[in-house]
Amino acid sequence: MEKTSQSRRTFITSLTLLITSGGLLLRYLVPRSPEKRRELVRVGGEAIPMNGALVYRQERVLLMRNSGGVSALSLVCTHLGCTVMVTDGDISCPCHGSRFDRQGRVLQGPATAPLRRLVLEERNGVITVYAA
């Protein structure tokens, strides 16, 4: 049997590594186009009462206003993804009993992570909340 040279195999391996490396290099050198953020809620700023909240169950968003300004929390429980309920005192998960304070911090488990803060933008008196 004739012994074949390894040069063909070496060439194909080198070519494959070169193409893969070039693709990875291109991925990190070419800037990404800015992603369009998905808008969840848009509301007039005056609609949120001082020390009060607006709940958007369909979008799973909680908007709150206090002396520090307006903030937005996700209504998705960090334990298993149930939609939490908002009451006067706290925020609670009806599925497994987790409780959160008005800043989204865990008061009672089984959830261990706080509720996710959502990105909001205020322009000309209109508040827009975006998915993270």
C-alpha angles and dihedrals in degrees: 000000000000119000112230124214119252091222094098092051091045091050093051092046092049092047092050092050091047094052092046092048091047091052092050092046091050090050091058100037101048113072117236120243111250112268118235108243115229112240114223105176137006119190139158111259093233090061091072109079120224109267087005139101144222119216122206103189096178092055092034093232132138118199117194134181126200136148089288093059136254124330134179128213131187114244090215112113111234091220103067105338102264119151109257125222123234119220132171094267106033149339117266138186113230093201104061107359103256114157129202133188123235090273091055096252118145115258097170132011166240081102112077101182126067122248112277118260113227127219114253133182128198119204127164092345094308119116118208122190119203132199111251 
